[in-house]
């Protein structure tokens, strides 16, 4: 999916309890996760506002914990998660295929480098 000029998305920062509720209610998965994406460009409401890409929800708790556990810069890891979520809004998927997962990870890292540059 292409992103048209003037497209919008929302970025929601939450904690582990907040993202746990969303993860369970919408994906049927227990516990917290680092990032969730809720695309609006598909489904029954897609035509209501075609410029609205959707919502990216990041658990700050999980993002910071992952950064600390893996020796990553917290701000850089946070941006990585935001980029990852936006790529999901644009139709990228890493859950169905290893090649797609690798391509999505490579694109995430390229975009992260560009955002820092």
Phi, psi and omega in degrees: 000135178272156179253114181282151175302137181088002177294154182232156171211162174248146177243119181248125175258128182222185178249180182299316178299322180294316182284334176298317179299313180296317181299317180288311186294320186260332182243354179069023181252133180281153172082174180281163173220172183277319183211142173233149177231134180238093182292141177251357182276005178224163179091189189291341183255007185301325184279345183297318180212085186298343178274356180267111182287321181142203184240138171245126181242124181242131171275112179296322179303308182292319180301313182291321179297315178299318179299313181296317182293333185248010178065034181258155173290125183304316181295320180293317179295319177302313179297323178301316181293320178297313178300315179303314179297319179296320177299324174297318178299330181272005174102000178285147182218138179242000186272339187263336191208134180297321179295319177295322179297316179295317179296320180293320179295317179297317179295319177303312182294321177297316180293324177297317177298318179295323181290334180275339188281000000 
